[in-house]
Amino acid sequence: MGLTLGFSPCPNDTFIFGPLINGLIKSPFSFKEVIDDIEVLNEMALNSKLDISKVSCHILGYITDKYYFLPVGAALGRGCGPLLVTKNRSLKDLHGAHVAAPGRFTTAYLLLMLYDPAFKVGFVRFNQIMQALKEESFDFGLIIHEGRFLLDKYGLKIVLDLGKWWEEKTKLPLPLGGIVAKRSLDREIIDRFTLLVRKSIKYASSYPERVKDYIKRYASYLEDSVITEHIKLYVNDYTIDLRNEGKEAIRVLFLLAKERGIFRKGLPSDMIYE
């Protein structure tokens, strides 16, 4: 059976899916991959264009009638949150400032709205934000993915760690993104795919050299140290199994967004696939 499968070019995603896509583990499915920026994937899911896709947790608020959130493959944890950075401003300047965000449906943007909604936003592809700040096109920028390891190269400083803010506020790990599957797919297909993703992660963890070239083919930053740190940060125990704590983190994210008026309703009871 053929499935359309979307994931980002970031090292954590190519690490997760590399063994599966490259035939290093057996699969009854054939895949048509769409490898693109997470915001592109968010918009494709919004329009039901992919059977299965990695998405930001933010977009779940708009696709709950179309997709399940799978308990495997999530980018969720501690110490991995988006960073608000700047060249020469301080946090007290945020109110009313011009902020570069990596996409309207990214969790980074949702978190900043929860922190302080009174800022002006411009949407910029994630790997172009630091250069835009260096050129002073924006006052602040939201940094996600491996950009957090490269701030010194652009002369930028951190003024707010939104992951730390979230953890202090909720005492929970931060839910950034995960894999969704169309509700219209047979449950047997979703079950088998879930098992395959777990096998793929375990394979990549056991034989990282076998997926190294595939990861570097798509990575925005090719330094081995950056790729390694990126994978260590975003692929963890929650990626193998969301567990109750991960599910609660997603529920609380929706609850806070509903309280702020960003979402009309909370997380549906069946949103996370069981």
C-alpha positions in Angstrom: 0.0 0.0 0.0 1.2 3.5 -0.8 1.2 6.3 1.7 2.1 10.0 1.4 4.5 10.8 4.3 5.7 14.3 5.2 8.6 15.2 7.5 11.1 18.0 7.8 14.8 18.0 6.7 15.9 18.5 10.3 18.2 15.9 11.7 15.8 14.5 14.2 13.2 13.7 11.5 15.6 12.3 9.0 17.1 10.2 11.9 13.7 8.9 12.8 12.5 8.1 9.3 15.8 7.3 7.6 15.8 3.5 8.2 12.2 3.2 7.2 12.5 5.3 4.0 15.8 3.7 2.9 14.6 0.1 3.4 16.8 -0.7 6.3 13.8 -2.2 8.1 11.1 -4.2 6.3 7.8 -2.4 5.6 4.5 -3.5 3.9 4.1 0.1 2.8 5.6 2.2 0.0 6.1 5.9 0.8 5.9 9.0 -1.3 8.0 11.4 0.9 7.4 15.1 1.1 10.5 16.5 2.8 10.0 20.2 3.6 10.0 22.9 6.2 7.7 22.2 9.1 5.4 25.1 8.3 4.9 23.8 4.8 3.9 20.5 6.3 1.6 22.2 8.8 -0.2 23.9 5.9 -0.4 20.7 3.9 -2.0 18.9 6.9 -4.4 21.8 7.3 -5.5 21.0 3.7 -5.5 17.2 4.3 -2.9 16.7 1.6 -0.8 14.1 3.4 -1.8 10.7 4.8 0.8 10.9 7.6 3.0 13.8 8.5 5.2 15.4 11.1 3.6 18.7 12.3 3.8 21.3 15.0 1.6 20.8 18.0 0.1 24.2 17.4 -1.6 23.0 14.2 -3.5 20.3 16.1 -5.9 23.1 17.1 -7.0 23.2 13.5 -6.9 19.6 12.3 -8.5 17.6 15.1 -11.4 16.5 12.9 -9.0 15.2 10.2 -6.0 13.6 12.0 -5.0 11.6 15.0 -1.8 12.5 16.9 0.4 9.4 17.2 2.1 8.3 20.4 5.4 7.8 18.6 7.8 10.2 16.9 7.1 13.3 19.0 9.5 16.2 19.5 8.7 16.7 23.2 11.0 17.1 26.2 12.8 19.4 28.6 15.5 21.9 27.7 14.5 22.0 24.1 12.2 25.0 23.8 12.3 27.8 21.3 14.6 30.7 22.1 13.8 34.4 21.7 17.0 36.0 20.6 18.1 39.5 19.6 21.2 41.4 18.5 20.9 44.4 20.7 17.6 44.6 22.5 16.4 43.4 26.0 13.3 41.5 27.0 11.6 44.7 28.3 11.6 45.9 24.7 9.4 42.9 23.5 6.0 44.6 23.9 5.2 46.1 20.5 8.5 44.9 19.0 8.9 43.3 15.5 9.5 39.6 15.9 10.6 37.1 13.3 8.8 33.8 13.8 9.3 30.5 11.9 5.6 30.1 10.9 2.1 31.0 11.8 1.3 27.4 12.9 4.6 26.6 14.7 4.5 25.9 18.4 7.2 28.5 18.8 4.8 31.2 17.7 2.0 29.8 19.9 4.3 29.9 22.9 5.3 33.5 22.4 1.6 34.4 22.0 0.9 32.7 25.3 3.8 34.7 26.9 3.0 38.1 25.4 0.5 38.6 22.5 1.3 42.3 22.0 4.1 42.1 19.5 4.3 42.5 15.7 5.2 39.4 13.8 6.8 38.6 10.5 7.1 35.0 9.3 10.5 33.9 8.1 11.8 30.4 7.2 13.5 29.1 10.4 17.0 28.9 8.9 16.9 32.5 7.7 15.9 34.2 10.9 19.4 34.6 12.4 20.7 36.3 9.3 17.7 38.6 9.3 18.5 39.5 12.9 22.1 40.1 12.1 21.0 42.5 9.4 18.6 44.1 11.9 15.5 43.5 9.8 13.7 42.5 13.1 14.0 43.4 16.7 13.8 39.7 17.9 13.6 36.3 16.4 12.3 32.9 17.5 14.9 30.2 17.0 14.0 26.6 16.6 15.8 23.4 15.6 19.6 23.4 15.4 19.8 27.2 15.2 20.2 27.2 19.0 23.7 25.9 18.6 24.8 28.7 16.2 23.9 31.9 17.9 27.4 33.1 18.5 28.2 33.0 14.8 25.5 35.7 14.2 26.3 37.8 17.3 23.0 37.0 18.9 22.0 36.7 22.6 19.1 34.8 24.3 16.6 37.0 26.1 14.0 34.4 26.8 14.0 30.6 26.8 10.4 29.7 26.1 11.0 26.1 27.1 12.2 27.0 30.5 9.3 29.4 30.9 6.9 26.6 30.0 8.5 24.1 32.3 8.4 26.6 35.2 4.8 27.4 34.5 3.4 23.9 34.0 6.1 21.5 35.5 5.7 19.5 32.3 7.9 18.7 29.3 7.3 20.9 26.3 5.3 19.5 23.4 6.8 20.9 20.1 5.6 18.6 17.4 4.7 15.0 16.4 3.3 12.7 13.8 -0.3 12.8 12.7 -2.2 10.2 10.7 -5.5 10.7 8.8 -8.5 9.5 10.7 -9.8 7.9 7.5 -6.9 5.4 7.5 -7.7 1.9 8.7 -6.6 1.4 12.3 -4.6 -1.6 11.2 -2.5 0.7 9.0 -2.0 3.2 11.7 -1.0 0.5 14.2 1.5 -1.1 11.8 2.9 2.3 10.9 3.4 3.2 14.6 5.3 0.0 15.2 7.5 0.7 12.1 8.4 4.1 13.4 9.5 2.7 16.7 11.6 0.1 14.9 13.1 2.8 12.7 14.1 4.9 15.7 15.6 2.0 17.5 17.5 1.0 14.3 18.9 4.5 13.8 19.9 4.6 17.5 21.7 1.3 17.2 23.4 2.0 13.8 23.7 5.8 13.5 26.5 5.5 10.9 24.0 3.9 8.5 21.8 6.9 8.4 24.5 9.6 8.7 24.7 10.3 4.9 20.9 10.5 4.6 20.8 13.0 7.5 23.5 15.2 6.1 21.9 15.2 2.6 19.1 17.4 4.1 20.5 19.2 7.1 20.7 23.0 7.0 23.9 23.0 9.0 26.4 20.2 8.2 28.7 20.2 11.1 28.8 16.8 12.7 28.7 18.3 16.2 25.5 20.3 15.4 23.8 17.3 13.9 24.7 15.1 16.9 23.5 17.7 19.5 20.3 18.3 17.6 19.4 14.6 17.5 20.3 14.1 21.2 18.0 17.0 22.2 15.0 16.2 20.1 15.0 12.4 20.0 14.4 11.0 23.5 12.2 8.6 25.5 9.1 10.6 24.6 9.9 10.0 20.9 9.6 6.3 21.4 6.4 6.6 23.5 4.5 9.7 24.4 3.4 8.3 27.8 0.9 9.9 30.1 3.2 12.9 30.9 3.5 13.7 27.2 -0.2 13.5 26.7 -0.9 15.7 29.7 1.6 18.3 28.3 -0.3 18.5 25.0 -3.6 18.8 26.9 -2.3 21.6 29.0 -0.9 23.5 25.9 -4.4 23.4 24.4 -6.0 24.4 27.7 -3.8 27.5 28.0 -4.4 28.4 24.4 -8.1 28.1 24.9 -7.9 30.3 28.0 -6.0 33.0 26.0 -8.7 32.8 23.3 -6.3 31.3 20.6 -8.4 28.1 20.3 -12.1 27.9 20.7 -12.0 24.5 22.3 -9.6 22.2 24.1 -8.0 18.9 23.0 -10.6 16.3 21.9 -10.5 13.2 24.1 -9.7 11.0 21.1 -7.1 13.3 19.5 -4.1 11.2 20.7 -4.3 7.8 19.0 -4.7 4.9 21.4 
